[in-house]
Amino acid sequence: MNAKEIRELNLSELNKKLEDLKDELYKLRFQLAINQLENPMRIVAVKKDIARVKTVIRETEIKDSANA
């Protein structure tokens, strides 16, 4: 996912996406531990996606508090 796609989601969708990405990261780490991970760079990509989602969530919170 890129930042543009993430910014189009609403807050509940962002939280759901964050939960899904964390679950995927957990599964990838488990696969890495038992040597079944085919693409180790996927872990890096998922971590970056998590950071993007968290950034957009924080930006939304700041924007909402400024408007209140």
C-alpha positions in Angstrom: 0.0 0.0 0.0 1.1 3.5 -0.6 0.3 6.6 1.4 -2.3 7.9 -1.0 -4.4 4.7 -0.6 -4.0 4.8 3.1 -5.1 8.4 3.4 -8.4 7.6 1.6 -9.5 5.2 4.4 -11.5 6.4 7.3 -10.5 5.9 11.0 -12.3 2.6 11.5 -10.8 1.1 8.3 -7.3 2.3 9.3 -7.6 0.6 12.7 -8.8 -2.6 11.0 -5.9 -2.4 8.5 -3.4 -1.8 11.4 -4.8 -4.9 13.2 -4.5 -7.0 10.0 -0.9 -5.8 9.3 0.2 -6.6 12.9 -1.3 -10.1 12.5 0.5 -10.6 9.3 3.8 -9.4 10.8 3.3 -11.9 13.6 2.8 -14.7 11.1 5.8 -13.7 9.1 8.0 -13.6 12.2 6.8 -17.1 13.1 7.6 -18.3 9.6 11.0 -16.8 9.9 11.7 -18.6 13.2 10.9 -22.0 11.7 12.7 -21.3 8.4 9.7 -21.3 6.2 9.7 -17.7 5.1 10.2 -17.4 1.3 10.6 -13.6 1.1 12.3 -12.0 4.1 11.8 -8.5 2.6 8.1 -8.9 3.2 8.7 -8.3 6.9 10.3 -4.9 6.1 7.4 -4.0 3.8 4.8 -4.9 6.4 6.7 -2.8 9.1 6.7 0.2 6.7 3.0 -0.3 6.0 2.3 -0.3 9.8 4.3 2.9 10.2 2.3 4.5 7.4 -1.0 3.6 8.9 0.0 4.8 12.3 1.2 8.1 10.8 -2.1 8.7 9.1 -4.0 7.8 12.2 -2.0 10.3 14.2 -2.4 13.0 11.6 -6.2 12.4 11.7 -6.2 12.6 15.5 -4.3 15.9 15.3 -6.6 17.3 12.7 -9.7 16.4 14.6 -8.4 17.9 17.9 -7.5 21.1 16.0 -11.0 21.4 14.6 -12.6 20.8 18.0 
